[in-house]
């Protein structure tokens, strides 16, 4: 019989115990000692067998875990079209973001608190050249029958890189016109509410279903070209362009529109851009007294050190005796907004706005003027607190709407 080191130690322990007992009792015989040794050996063999069994169980469990991981990965790959990269890295290739803003308006027209917008972004990179982007918005905190809000899909399009500098897109996207329409997250602009010129003339936020091209033609020079659903205005709304947005909800596509934009960003902190849009019939052929519609827009967005300046002009030119009869054949507006960033956290601004949706006939006293001034505080680059005062001087029967606004906004 072979005794291991552990066996020897156990034997020694047994002998020591026996010797200690010898002082009180008689020493065991040789036969008794041999029986003790045999018992200890059987216990040792049992311990060895148990250790081997546990080791085998651990190894078997590890093999099962590895096999399960392989099955899960294979399943994910199959769900992504059988491409291992797409299946195993879908989390890395999917982006989630969003923005939101809550306002307190203390004006002649209202005194209210409103969570104006809650927006979520979802994007996915299918490959190096193909991607998806979307934007889902809840307005005024609730939607449904009798509620003030709505759930709206503002963007959902596929974009493909034709070359390194040129892209194609198809789906639902923002019309490339103005400053606020393409970029309107709260931390990116001054003032609690979006400026009334881009809201009522462009009209922001304006999204459409269609297809387009964009890209860079030279260093600092970029372009956008798109064909998409057009407006559907009517005499009942005095051909107001904002009320003609179809929002890609069973949109009448009898008369499509086309938009083109050229933009220059060749110097740091400077954006100069101009857009033009054309539509054959802005009533979708439903009104024989209305016809072609042209939109012209130009703007400058300049930031040099702490100084900032935004200026924009937009005008609609509508054909037909219908728009002309109510002065809506010309709808135009402009604003100028200087600003100053006192520190990284604090900034102040002033803005003069002037717009008219019935500017075609001077007999309609419809021109509106509004002055805003206020402050933005950014505790974080993606979080902003805002306050501003507003003063209006409107013509005709348009009531002035004076007071102040407070807001909080974020993006991520």
C-alpha positions as CSV (number, residue, x, y, z in Angstrom):
1,X,0.0,0.0,0.0
2,X,1.3,3.4,-0.9
3,X,1.0,6.2,1.6
4,X,0.8,9.8,0.4
5,X,2.1,12.8,2.3
6,X,-1.5,13.5,3.4
7,X,-1.8,9.9,4.5
8,X,1.4,10.2,6.5
9,X,0.2,13.3,8.3
10,X,-3.1,11.7,9.1
11,X,-1.3,8.6,10.5
12,X,1.0,10.9,12.5
13,X,-2.1,12.6,13.9
14,X,-3.6,9.3,14.8
15,X,-0.4,8.2,16.5
16,X,-0.2,11.4,18.4
17,X,-3.7,11.1,19.6
18,X,-3.0,7.5,20.6
19,X,0.1,8.6,22.6
20,X,-1.9,11.2,24.4
21,X,-4.4,8.7,25.4
22,X,-1.8,6.4,26.6
23,X,-1.3,8.4,29.7
24,X,-4.9,7.7,30.7
25,X,-5.6,4.4,29.0
26,X,-3.7,1.3,27.9
27,X,-1.8,1.6,24.5
28,X,-3.7,-0.1,21.5
29,X,-2.5,-3.3,20.2
30,X,-0.8,-3.8,16.8
31,X,-4.0,-5.1,15.3
32,X,-6.0,-2.0,16.5
33,X,-3.3,0.3,15.1
34,X,-3.6,-1.4,11.7
35,X,-7.4,-1.0,11.7
36,X,-7.0,2.7,12.4
37,X,-4.6,3.1,9.5
38,X,-6.9,1.3,7.1
39,X,-9.9,3.4,8.2
40,X,-7.9,6.6,7.5
41,X,-6.9,5.4,4.1
42,X,-10.5,4.7,3.1
43,X,-11.4,8.2,4.1
44,X,-8.6,9.6,2.0
45,X,-9.7,7.7,-1.0
46,X,-13.3,9.0,-0.6
47,X,-12.1,12.6,-0.4
48,X,-10.1,12.2,-3.6
49,X,-13.1,10.7,-5.4
50,X,-15.3,13.6,-4.3
51,X,-12.7,16.2,-5.5
52,X,-12.5,14.5,-8.9
53,X,-16.3,14.5,-9.2
54,X,-16.6,18.2,-8.4
55,X,-13.9,19.1,-10.9
56,X,-15.7,17.2,-13.6
57,X,-19.0,19.0,-12.7
58,X,-17.3,22.4,-12.9
59,X,-15.8,21.6,-16.3
60,X,-19.1,20.2,-17.6
61,X,-20.9,23.4,-16.5
62,X,-18.4,25.7,-18.2
63,X,-18.8,23.7,-21.5
64,X,-22.6,24.2,-21.2
65,X,-22.3,27.9,-20.7
66,X,-20.0,28.3,-23.7
67,X,-22.4,26.2,-25.8
68,X,-25.3,28.4,-24.7
69,X,-23.5,31.6,-25.7
70,X,-22.7,30.1,-29.1
71,X,-26.4,29.3,-29.6
72,X,-27.5,32.8,-28.6
73,X,-25.0,34.4,-30.9
74,X,-26.1,32.2,-33.8
75,X,-29.7,33.2,-33.1
76,X,-28.9,36.9,-33.1
77,X,-27.0,36.5,-36.3
78,X,-29.9,34.7,-37.9
79,X,-32.3,37.5,-36.9
80,X,-30.0,40.1,-38.5
81,X,-29.8,38.4,-41.9
82,X,-27.1,35.9,-41.0
83,X,-24.3,38.5,-40.8
84,X,-22.2,37.8,-37.7
85,X,-21.1,41.5,-37.4
86,X,-24.6,42.8,-37.5
87,X,-25.9,40.2,-35.0
88,X,-23.1,40.4,-32.4
89,X,-22.7,44.2,-32.5
90,X,-26.3,45.4,-32.9
91,X,-26.1,47.2,-29.6
92,X,-23.0,49.1,-30.7
93,X,-24.7,50.0,-34.0
94,X,-27.9,51.3,-32.5
95,X,-28.2,54.8,-31.0
96,X,-30.8,56.3,-28.7
97,X,-31.1,60.0,-27.9
98,X,-33.7,62.7,-27.4
99,X,-34.7,66.1,-26.2
100,X,-37.5,67.9,-24.4
101,X,-38.7,71.2,-23.0
102,X,-41.2,72.6,-20.5
103,X,-42.4,76.2,-20.6
104,X,-44.2,78.6,-18.3
105,X,-45.9,81.4,-20.3
106,X,-47.2,84.4,-18.5
107,X,-48.7,86.4,-21.4
108,X,-51.8,88.4,-22.1
109,X,-53.2,85.4,-24.1
110,X,-52.4,82.7,-21.4
111,X,-50.9,81.9,-18.1
112,X,-49.9,78.2,-18.2
113,X,-47.3,75.5,-17.7
114,X,-46.9,73.1,-20.6
115,X,-44.4,70.2,-21.2
116,X,-44.3,71.3,-24.8
117,X,-42.2,68.5,-26.3
118,X,-40.8,65.1,-25.3
119,X,-38.8,63.6,-28.2
120,X,-36.9,60.3,-28.6
121,X,-34.3,59.6,-31.3
122,X,-33.6,56.1,-32.6
123,X,-30.9,55.4,-35.1
124,X,-29.1,52.3,-36.5
125,X,-26.0,51.8,-38.5
126,X,-26.6,48.8,-40.9
127,X,-23.2,49.1,-42.5
128,X,-20.5,51.7,-43.1
129,X,-22.6,53.2,-45.9
130,X,-26.2,52.6,-44.8
131,X,-28.0,54.0,-41.8
132,X,-31.4,54.8,-40.3
133,X,-32.6,57.7,-38.3
134,X,-35.9,58.5,-36.6
135,X,-37.6,61.0,-34.3
136,X,-40.8,60.3,-32.3
137,X,-42.5,63.2,-30.5
138,X,-45.2,63.6,-27.8
139,X,-46.5,67.1,-27.7
140,X,-48.2,68.7,-24.7
141,X,-47.7,65.6,-22.4
142,X,-50.7,63.6,-23.6
143,X,-52.5,62.5,-26.7
144,X,-55.9,61.0,-27.6
145,X,-59.5,62.2,-27.9
146,X,-60.1,65.5,-26.2
147,X,-56.5,66.0,-25.2
148,X,-54.3,69.0,-26.1
149,X,-51.4,66.9,-27.5
150,X,-50.4,64.5,-30.2
151,X,-47.9,61.7,-30.9
152,X,-46.1,62.5,-34.1
153,X,-43.4,60.9,-36.2
154,X,-41.2,63.7,-37.3
155,X,-38.4,61.8,-38.9
156,X,-37.9,58.2,-40.2
157,X,-35.5,57.8,-43.1
158,X,-32.8,55.7,-44.6
159,X,-29.6,57.3,-45.7
160,X,-27.0,55.8,-48.0
161,X,-23.5,57.0,-48.8
162,X,-23.2,57.1,-52.6
163,X,-19.6,58.3,-52.3
164,X,-17.6,59.7,-49.5
165,X,-19.1,63.2,-50.0
166,X,-22.6,62.5,-51.4
167,X,-25.6,60.8,-49.7
168,X,-29.1,59.8,-50.7
169,X,-32.0,59.5,-48.4
170,X,-35.6,58.3,-48.6
171,X,-38.4,58.4,-46.0
172,X,-39.7,61.1,-43.7
173,X,-37.3,64.0,-43.1
174,X,-37.1,67.6,-42.1
175,X,-37.3,70.2,-45.0
176,X,-33.8,71.7,-45.4
177,X,-34.8,75.3,-45.0
178,X,-34.1,77.9,-42.3
179,X,-32.1,77.7,-39.1
180,X,-34.5,76.2,-36.5
181,X,-36.2,73.7,-38.8
182,X,-33.2,71.4,-39.3
183,X,-31.8,72.0,-35.7
184,X,-34.3,72.8,-32.9
185,X,-33.1,71.1,-29.7
186,X,-33.6,73.6,-26.8
187,X,-29.9,74.0,-25.8
188,X,-29.1,75.2,-29.4
189,X,-31.1,78.4,-29.5
190,X,-32.0,81.4,-27.4
191,X,-35.5,82.2,-26.1
192,X,-38.1,79.9,-24.5
193,X,-40.3,79.6,-27.6
194,X,-39.1,79.2,-31.2
195,X,-39.0,82.4,-33.1
196,X,-42.4,83.4,-34.6
197,X,-41.0,84.1,-38.1
198,X,-39.7,80.6,-38.7
199,X,-42.8,79.2,-37.0
200,X,-45.4,81.1,-39.2
201,X,-43.6,81.7,-42.5
202,X,-41.3,78.6,-43.1
203,X,-43.2,76.9,-41.1
204,X,-41.2,75.1,-38.4
205,X,-41.3,72.3,-37.5
206,X,-41.9,71.1,-41.1
207,X,-41.4,67.5,-42.1
208,X,-42.3,65.7,-45.3
209,X,-42.1,62.3,-47.0
210,X,-39.9,61.9,-50.0
211,X,-36.4,61.4,-51.3
212,X,-33.3,63.5,-51.7
213,X,-29.6,64.0,-52.2
214,X,-27.1,65.9,-50.2
215,X,-23.4,66.4,-50.1
216,X,-20.3,68.6,-50.3
217,X,-19.3,70.0,-53.7
218,X,-16.2,71.9,-52.5
219,X,-14.5,72.6,-49.1
220,X,-17.1,74.5,-47.1
221,X,-19.9,74.2,-49.7
222,X,-22.7,71.8,-49.3
223,X,-26.1,71.2,-51.0
224,X,-29.5,69.5,-50.5
225,X,-31.9,68.5,-53.2
226,X,-35.2,66.8,-52.5
227,X,-38.6,65.9,-53.9
228,X,-41.4,65.4,-51.4
229,X,-45.1,65.9,-50.5
230,X,-46.3,69.5,-50.9
231,X,-48.6,71.8,-48.9
232,X,-52.3,71.5,-49.0
233,X,-53.7,74.9,-48.2
234,X,-57.2,76.2,-48.7
235,X,-59.3,79.4,-48.8
236,X,-60.9,78.5,-45.4
237,X,-57.5,79.2,-43.7
238,X,-56.7,82.2,-45.9
239,X,-54.1,80.0,-47.6
240,X,-51.9,80.2,-44.5
241,X,-48.9,78.0,-45.2
242,X,-48.6,76.6,-41.6
243,X,-52.0,75.1,-41.9
244,X,-51.1,73.5,-45.2
245,X,-48.6,71.0,-43.7
246,X,-49.7,67.4,-44.3
247,X,-47.2,65.7,-41.9
248,X,-47.0,62.6,-44.2
249,X,-50.3,61.4,-42.8
250,X,-52.1,60.0,-45.9
251,X,-50.7,63.1,-47.6
252,X,-52.2,64.0,-50.9
253,X,-49.5,63.6,-53.4
254,X,-51.3,65.0,-56.5
255,X,-48.8,67.9,-56.6
256,X,-45.3,67.3,-55.2
257,X,-42.9,69.9,-54.2
258,X,-39.1,70.2,-54.7
259,X,-36.6,72.0,-52.4
260,X,-33.0,73.0,-52.9
261,X,-30.5,74.5,-50.5
262,X,-26.9,75.7,-50.8
263,X,-24.9,76.3,-47.6
264,X,-21.5,77.7,-46.9
265,X,-19.6,76.9,-43.7
266,X,-16.1,77.7,-45.0
267,X,-15.0,79.7,-41.9
268,X,-15.2,78.6,-38.3
269,X,-18.4,79.7,-36.6
270,X,-20.1,81.0,-39.8
271,X,-23.1,79.5,-41.7
272,X,-24.6,81.2,-44.7
273,X,-27.4,79.5,-46.6
274,X,-30.2,80.0,-49.1
275,X,-33.2,77.8,-49.9
276,X,-35.8,77.7,-52.6
277,X,-39.0,75.6,-53.0
278,X,-41.4,75.2,-55.8
279,X,-44.9,73.5,-55.9
280,X,-47.1,73.5,-59.0
281,X,-50.4,73.7,-56.9
282,X,-50.3,74.3,-53.2
283,X,-54.0,73.2,-52.8
284,X,-53.3,69.8,-54.4
285,X,-55.6,70.8,-57.4
286,X,-58.6,71.3,-55.1
287,X,-58.9,75.0,-55.6
288,X,-59.1,76.4,-59.2
289,X,-58.4,79.9,-57.8
290,X,-55.0,79.0,-56.5
291,X,-51.8,77.8,-58.2
292,X,-48.1,77.8,-58.0
293,X,-46.2,78.4,-54.8
294,X,-42.5,79.6,-54.4
295,X,-40.6,79.8,-51.1
296,X,-37.4,81.8,-50.9
297,X,-35.3,81.8,-47.7
298,X,-31.8,83.1,-46.8
299,X,-30.1,83.3,-43.4
300,X,-26.8,83.9,-41.6
301,X,-25.8,82.1,-38.3
302,X,-22.6,83.6,-37.0
303,X,-20.6,82.9,-33.8
304,X,-17.3,84.7,-33.3
305,X,-15.9,84.3,-29.9
306,X,-18.6,85.3,-27.3
307,X,-20.5,87.3,-30.0
308,X,-23.4,85.7,-31.9
309,X,-25.7,86.9,-34.7
310,X,-28.6,85.2,-36.4
311,X,-30.6,86.9,-39.2
312,X,-33.2,85.3,-41.5
313,X,-35.6,86.4,-44.2
314,X,-38.3,84.2,-45.8
315,X,-41.0,84.9,-48.3
316,X,-43.8,82.9,-50.1
317,X,-45.1,84.0,-53.5
318,X,-48.5,82.3,-54.3
319,X,-50.2,82.5,-57.7
320,X,-54.0,82.7,-58.2
321,X,-56.9,85.0,-57.6
322,X,-57.8,83.2,-54.4
323,X,-54.6,84.0,-52.4
324,X,-54.5,87.5,-54.0
325,X,-58.1,88.3,-52.8
326,X,-57.1,87.9,-49.1
327,X,-53.5,89.3,-49.5
328,X,-52.0,85.8,-49.0
329,X,-50.3,85.9,-52.3
330,X,-47.3,87.3,-50.4
331,X,-46.4,86.0,-47.0
332,X,-43.0,87.1,-45.5
333,X,-41.0,87.8,-42.4
334,X,-37.6,88.4,-41.0
335,X,-35.7,88.6,-37.7
336,X,-32.4,89.7,-36.4
337,X,-30.9,88.2,-33.2
338,X,-27.7,89.4,-31.7
339,X,-26.4,87.5,-28.6
340,X,-23.4,87.5,-26.2
341,X,-22.0,84.6,-24.3
342,X,-20.9,86.1,-21.0
343,X,-19.3,82.8,-19.8
344,X,-19.6,79.2,-20.8
345,X,-22.7,79.0,-18.7
346,X,-24.4,82.3,-19.2
347,X,-25.6,84.0,-22.4
348,X,-27.9,87.0,-23.2
349,X,-29.8,87.9,-26.4
350,X,-32.2,90.3,-28.0
351,X,-34.4,89.6,-31.1
352,X,-36.6,91.7,-33.3
353,X,-39.2,89.7,-35.3
354,X,-41.6,90.9,-38.0
355,X,-43.9,88.8,-40.1
356,X,-47.1,89.0,-42.2
357,X,-49.2,86.2,-43.7
358,X,-51.3,88.7,-45.7
359,X,-48.6,91.0,-46.9
360,X,-49.8,91.0,-50.5
361,X,-52.4,93.7,-49.9
362,X,-51.7,96.6,-47.7
363,X,-55.4,97.0,-46.9
364,X,-55.1,94.0,-44.6
365,X,-53.7,95.3,-41.4
366,X,-52.0,92.0,-40.6
367,X,-48.4,92.8,-39.9
368,X,-47.0,91.6,-36.5
369,X,-43.9,92.8,-34.7
370,X,-42.4,91.2,-31.6
371,X,-39.4,92.0,-29.5
372,X,-37.8,89.4,-27.2
373,X,-34.9,89.8,-24.8
374,X,-33.6,87.3,-22.3
375,X,-31.0,85.0,-20.8
376,X,-29.9,81.4,-21.2
377,X,-28.1,79.4,-18.4
378,X,-26.4,76.1,-19.3
379,X,-25.4,74.2,-16.2
380,X,-24.3,71.5,-18.7
381,X,-23.8,71.9,-22.4
382,X,-26.9,69.7,-23.0
383,X,-29.1,71.3,-20.4
384,X,-30.5,74.9,-20.4
385,X,-32.7,77.2,-18.3
386,X,-34.2,80.1,-20.1
387,X,-36.1,83.3,-19.4
388,X,-37.2,86.1,-21.7
389,X,-39.7,89.0,-22.0
390,X,-41.8,89.6,-25.1
391,X,-43.4,92.8,-26.3
392,X,-45.7,92.9,-29.4
393,X,-46.9,95.8,-31.6
394,X,-49.5,94.3,-34.0
395,X,-51.6,96.0,-36.6
396,X,-55.3,96.0,-37.1
397,X,-57.4,93.7,-34.9
398,X,-54.5,91.5,-33.9
399,X,-54.2,91.8,-30.1
400,X,-50.8,92.4,-28.6
401,X,-49.4,89.5,-26.6
402,X,-47.0,90.8,-23.9
403,X,-45.5,89.2,-20.9
404,X,-42.6,86.8,-20.0
405,X,-41.6,83.2,-20.5
406,X,-39.6,80.7,-18.5
407,X,-38.3,77.3,-19.8
408,X,-36.1,74.3,-19.1
409,X,-34.8,72.1,-21.9
410,X,-32.3,69.2,-22.5
411,X,-30.9,67.0,-25.2
412,X,-28.9,63.7,-25.0
